Amino acid sequence: MPHTARFTVDPDFVIGEVDPRLYGTFVEHMGRCVYTGIYDPAHPTADAAGFRGDVAELVRELGTPLVRYPGGNFVSGYHWEDGVGPVADRPRRLDLAWRSVETNHVGTNEFLTWARGLDLEPMMAVNLGTRGIDAARALVEYCNHPGGTAWSDLRIKHGVAEPHAVKLWCLGNEMDGPWQTGHKTAVEYGRLAAEAGKAMHQVDPSIELVACGSSNSGMPTFGTWEREVLEQAYDEVDYLSLHAYYEEFDGDRASFLASGAQMDAYISDLVSTADHVRAVKRAKKRIWLSFDEWNVWYAQRFPGERNLETAEAPRLIEDTYSLTDAVVVGSLLITLLRHADRVAVACLAQLVNVIAPIRTEPGGASWRQTIFHPFALTARHARGRVLRTTARAPLVDTARHGEVAALDHVVTYDEESGGLTVLAVNRDPREPLLLEASLRGLPDGYRVVEHLLLSDDDHDAANTAAEPDRVVPRPVSGTSVAGGVLTAWLPPVSWSVVRLVRGAG
């Protein structure tokens, strides 16, 4: 008998609405993300401002609606004033976070103009490491105030007449981390975040603020940090951040494929912590979560910041992703969607070159990494409501996470069109899986319009400049609905998107 996984779809069982900002990304002044990534004036496709046209097209195809900027660890030593005004007058600075030389050729106005041109909502971060309240409120005034004040008039003098109207702001980055320039205790950071947030709100009451949660769930202060920060800053903030990166350790592929189990527990723990503080404070509002850094990153290969040679736009953590990595990224997206009731923002880190879905060569080619595909297809099709479904599935034993279901899945439902999207991962490294989904909660007449599969006999296959389409989603035949049951075959280590509509074809 084949390994079989079953679940039932009912549109009355809803987790929450999909916030499109779940499909956000991240641009940091790190490695080649900005310089020769999104920005390369010498490139044949570069526009008048120096931004690559080929990368812009791939960003559009990726379907991300939001991008976080300018860091990351970079922001904790960044003077935003260095990146505005005439480019010829901007200073070259030593970036302490990544031991790089920052030219400041791209700064606030260049980035925000590029983002708006691609219909990307910006998510700006302020420096609460080496700077603080005054620099933060000044940047909000520069970006958002219409005019008639020193900072807003300076923006106008710099050639930007209309406000950038940035709504979403991060209050620093990973301030719990000893590696962070300006590292603070939870109480120190919480007090600073509260006061900076208050000043920023005084400039623009409409903005939303993200407080730093733990850098990862393995930090010794995890949980305590979040509680103490929210005790200080609860009234000023709207979101609490989470960061997590995943990689395969010591050939333990089964655990790696089950990385979503760790992400799931991490999110649940943060929800519990935020709601505990809410209860203690007797507050009416709930804190949302912003998972504003996540991806697969082979950090074991990274030599550490202090071992880097100082250079301008160095090649830094440019991981090449395999089919297995793409399946894990697809599974992590599924996990984020299953928490749509509390996770409102998420950012794949990063967008170009630095552990990214898009790779480039200076002045040359650009291509889609394997992880590009599950992200782009999920962003395109997983819209509307996330439905609550529970699968009965075979179990896979893992060293890190114990027994996990072979099937990882989520279902979204577009009430207006009646369209149904099923995202499914077979985590089993060896066995195929038969998927049977009962549609008994839906009207009759649903049919499969598309099943796209990301799979390969070589689970380590990757896309490169020489072979950019080695791993791509391929249509699957035979997936169908009969007797109100959707049936699909899922190969080992695979990611699928199945789309259904109601009515005749």
Secondary structure, 3 states (H helix, E strand, C coil): CCCEEEEECCCCCEEEECCHHHHEEECCCCCCCCECCCECCCCCCCCCCCECHHHHHHHHHHCCCEEEECCCHHHHHCCHHHHCCCHHHCCCEEECCCCEEECCCCCHHHHHHHHHHCCCEEEEEECCCCCCHHHHHHHHHHHHCCCCCHHHHHHHHCCCCCCCCCCEEEECCCCCCCCCCCCCCHHHHHHHHHHHHHHHHHHCCCCEEEECCCCCCCCCCCCHHHHHHHHHHCCCCCEEEEEEEECCCCCCHHHHHCHHHHHHHHHHHHHHHHHHHHHHHCCCCCCEEEEEEEEECCHHHCCCHHHCCCECCCCCCCCCCEHHHHHHHHHHHHHHHHCCCCEEEEEEECCECCCCCEEECCCCCEEECCCHHHHHHHHHHCCCEEECCCCECCEEEECCCEEEECEEEEEEECCCCCCEEEEEEECCCCCCEEEEEECCCCCCCEEEEEEEEECCCCCCCECCCCCCCCCCCEECCCCEEECCEEEEEECCCEEEEEEEEECCC
